[in-house]
């Protein structure tokens, strides 16, 4: 009988430890797992050096949230939602991401990228309307007050497209 009590108390202690550990880890796991709202038409194209593409390397990304990359070809609608020729959303999982966009036609383009830290599909803005989340443009122009100019971020594609690098500016 004494043996049964010892085994039973050890088993009870073991169960208490397991249950306690699971109550501490379950919230942490559920917080770490984000349901990202990325739709099928927002997927990046497969990178292929043999076809005409814009290949965008984005540096300065941290883990979590969504990396959004927008392609623009109209200077009058630069950084306007309706002015995007294409936008890509991918899970932000590394310091550096390469995003490829197939080109139908060569021309003059600009690319904007931001790290949507909370994955709400919106760029946060600070009180002065500057980005409140990591943000960058093709050609990496210096941040300015007000909207950046298309001409500062524009590049022209030829042949197999263009390879550009965007370094995200931290807010």
Secondary structure, DSSP 8 states (H G I E B T S, - for coil): -HHHHHHHHHHHHHHHHHHHHHHHHHHHHHHH-------GGG--B---TTS-EEEEEEES--SSSEEEEEEE--GGGTT-GGGEEEEEEEE--SSEEEEEEE-SS--EEEEEEEEETT-SSS--B-TTSSBSS-EEEGGG----SS---HHHH-EE-BTTEEEEEEE-B--
